[in-house]
Each structure stands twice: as structure tokens, then as C-alpha cells.
């Protein structure tokens, strides 16, 4: 492994923590809303021998701090890349991070060289049907301002999935999901608003994506996420979609070896063609 550069970027009132390692074409990782930069431990280590890898904590997560003020994750990403002197990057992004990465690509298309959307949906996407019971419990816990209860539910919803039992999923993995999601929920309950998104939203603009695109979903994730992945695969020209077995919403963390088998050849092809 190469030396890792760590630091904080002062961006629009926030102090954003980042890590950079390696040399070559940049690859930037954007984490999910129940995680932080540690979601990408295995990918950050594996890719730095061939690429300049960048990961960071989004506003309100991990080591990044922010006042309660309006912001957008995609504009924070642009500002961070500018701070690091990155003109163009591949994007590997999960869930909420994928929504932000897609908004970034549509706003700054010249800055994106490839896109990996992991268990994500485009801004403007609304799941069909009634919310699952665990989501309703999460909403109730939020209204009760119970961050610990919210984090426990996050483990069940996004770590375990609807069709598995907790004991079927690695305890260390579940503990990390609890720890990282708790930080984010405490930030939300502390007054940090949700990120702004682009107008018009990405949902109606998927045909504007003109970079190599890989969509990865976990087989144990929710039907709503699967539907979003299928939609993006059908509307982004040339997009490929892969379904990973025996993982839910955070496949890069739950089964990093299999996840890397998907993204490494994709990035090698996309960035070296």
C-alpha cells in the first residue's frame, strides 16, 4: 500500500475529512447514508496500486462536521475535488452517495470518467407502494428523536435485509453499520438538513449519462432498490447491471472480495480504453 494522505477541506461551512492514496487516474468513492468512508476500506486498499483513490466523509458523517445550514452533497463533492486538484474522476458510489454522484455527473459532466452506482437511485425517484414496516418504525424512531433505535433499525433494513435474520450476517459488519449510521442520525437530529438535489432531478435525465456505467445491487436489498437499478440500467445507454448474491444494501463492505471482482475489471476497461 502507498502512503495515505489525510486532511480536512473547508467547504461551504463544513470541515470535510478526506483520504487520498496512489497514483494514476482518479477514482472517488462516495459512501451511503448509513456509513462513512470506511465503507470502502477494501476498495481503497485494492485500487491504490493502479489508481489515485479518494474517499471522504460526507457532511454530517464520520469525521466531517457541519453547521445546520443548506448544502448539497454533489456541490460538496465538486468543491472537494477542486481542493484536491482533480479535474476528472471515476465515481464509485453507494445509496445516498450514488444519488449525489449522479447529480454531480449531470451538473459537471466533464468531470466524470466512469460511474458505478451501488444500491442507488436517481434523485426524484419515489418507490412504489406502501413503506415496509421497518421503514415505518424508522420514521417513528426519528420522530421520537431516538438515534440509537434508528441505528438498530438501519442495521436490520440496510445491513441484514428483509429476507435474512441478523444471525445470518456477520456480527462485526452489523456493529460497524450501527456505529456509522448512529453518527449520521445524530447529525440529522441535531439539525443538519437533508442535502439539496439538482433541478430538474436526475430521474428524467438518465439519457444524459454518457460515461461507462456499472450498476450493482445486492440480492438481499429491497425491491424498491432493485426497481431503481433496473430503471437506470434501461435508460443509461450501455449501462451494465450486476446482482450480487447474499448481500443487502452495502455489498462493498459485506463481501468486498466479490465486489472488487466486479469493479476492478470494469474500471480497468473504462479508464484504459
N, C-alpha and C positions, 0 to 999 in steps of 0.2 A: 504493500500500500504506500502511496505517496503521502507527503506531508499534507495535513489538512489545515487550511486557513479558516479561522473563525472570526466573527466580528458582529457588529451591530450597525445597521444603516438607519439613520434618522430620516424617516419618510412620513411626510404629512402628519406630524404629531406623534407618530409611533416610533418605537425603537425595535427594529426588526432584526432578529437573530438569524444568521446565515452561516453555512459551511460550504467551502469550495475545495476541491481537490482534483488532481490530474491535469492532463493537457490534451488538446485536440478539440474537436467540435463540441460546443457546449450542449449539455443535457440537463435540463432543470426539472426537479421533482417538486410537485405541489401536493401537499397531504390532504387527507379527508377531514371532515368536521368533527370527527371523534378521535383525532390522532394529533401528532405533531411530526417534526422532521424525522423522528425515529421510525416512522412507518417505512422508511426507505433504507434502513441500515444495510441490508444485504445488497441492494442495488447500488447504493453509493460505494460500497466496497468493491463490488464486482466490475463496475464500469470505469472506475478511475484509471485503470491501466491503459485505456484507449480513448477516453473522452475527458473533457473538463466537466466535472459533475458539480451541480449546485443544488442545495436543498436549504430550506428555511422554515421557520415557524410563522404561520400566518398570524395576522393581528388577533390578539386575544388567546393565543395558543402557545404552549411550550414556554420558551424564554422571551417571547416577544410581548411587549407591553404597549398599551394604547389608552389614551383618554377616551371617554364616551363621546364620540364625535362621528359625523358622517364620513364614510370612506367606501372604497370598492376594492376587492381583492385583486381584480385584474389591473387596476391602476397601481396598486402597491407592487405588483409583480413587474410592471414596466419600470417603475422607479428603482426597484432593486437591481434589475438587470442593467439599467443605465449607470447606477452606482458602481457596479462591478465591471463596467466597460464591455458588456455583452451586447452585440448588435443583432445576433440571430441565434436561436436555440431550438433544439428539440424539447418537447414538453411531455412529461410523463406525470399524469395527474389522476387523483382518485376522488370520487364522490364530489363533495363541495369544491374540492380543488380542481376537479375536471370541469365543472361549470365555470369556474374562474378562468381556467386555461383556455377554454373555448371562447369565452368573451374577449380575452386578451388577443387571441389569434384573429378574431374577426375585427377587432379595433386596430391592431397593429400587424397586419398580415405579413409584412416584410420581415418581421422579427421572429417568425416561426418557421422551422425547417421540417418538422415532423410532429405528429400528435399521437399520444397513447392515452386513451380515455378509459379509466378503470372504474367500473361500477358507478358510472356517472350519468348525468342527464343534462341537456342543454337548458340554459336559462329560459324561462317561460313554460317549461314542461310541467304539466299537472297530472299526477297519477289518476287513473280512473277508479271509480268505486269508493266505497266507504273505507276509512283508515282502519288498518288492523288493530286488534285490541291492545297490543303492546304500545303502539303509537299513541293511542288514546290515553294510556297510562302515563306515557312520557309527557304529554300535554298537561295532564293533571298534576304531575310532579313539578313541572315548570311553573304552573300557576300557584302551587304551594311553596315555590322557591326552595325546593329540596334538591340541591345539586347532587348529593350522594345517591338519592333514589334515581335521579336522571342518569347518572353514570352506570348504576347497576342495570338499568333498562337498556342503556346503549350497548352494554356487553351482550345482552340477550338478542337485541334487534340486529345489530350490525356485526357482532363477533360470532355469535352462535348461529343465528338464522332461525327461520320459522320451523324447520323440519328436523332439527337436531336437539339433543339435550346437552346442557352445559358440560356434563362429564365426558361427552364425546369430543370436546375441544380442549386443547392444551391449556393447562392452568396458567402458565407463565404468559401466554398470549392473552388470555382473558384478563389477567391482572394488569397488563400493560394497556389494554383498551380502557379499562376502568380508570387507570391513572391519567392517561392523556385526555380522555373525554371529560373528566372531572375539572381539569383546568379550564377547558373551553366553556363548560356550563357555568362555572363560577364567574367567568368574564361576562357571559350573557346576563346572568342575574345581577351582576354589578353595574349594568347599564350600557355595555357595549352593544350598539345596534347591529342588525344584520347588514351584510355587505350590499351595496348597490350593484345593479347589473346594467347591461347595455340596453339601449332603446334604438330600434326595436330589438326584442330579445333574440337569442340565438336559435330558438325553436324554428323560426321561419326563414333562417338564413344558412341552413346547413349546406346548401348548394354552393355557398361562397368559400367553403373549405377546399383548398387546392394544394394540400401537402399530403404526403403519405400518412395514412391514419390507421391505427390499430385499436380496436375496441375489445376490452377484456371484461368479462363478467364472471362472477362466482356462481356456480350451480346452486349453492345453498342461499343465495341472496333472494330478495323479494321479487315477485312477479312484476312489480312496478319498475324496478331497476332493469329487469330483463326486457321489458317493453321499450324502455328508453334506449337501451343498447341496440335493439332491433331497428328502431326508428332511425337512429343515427347511421347504422350500417346501410340502411336502404337509401338514405338521402345524401350521404357524403360520397362523392364519386371515388371509386376504387377502394373504399374502406373495407377492411377485413375485421371479422368478429370472431373471437375465441371464447369458449366457455370452459372455465377451469372447474374440474370436479373437486368435491369435498372441501370447498372453501365458501365463505359467505362474502361479506362486503369489503374485506381487507385482505385480498389474496397475496399481495406482496409481502405481508407480514406473517400470514398464516402458513403459506407454503412458498417461501422465497425461491427455493431451487426450481420449482416448476414455473413460477412466474418469470424468473430470469431466462428460462429456456424459450419463452415467448418473446420477451422484449429485446434480448441481445441480438438475435439474428434480424429482427425487424429493424432495429436502429442501425445495425451494420449495413443492411441493404439500403435503407432510406438515406443515410448520411454519406454513403460512399458510392452512390450511383453516378 
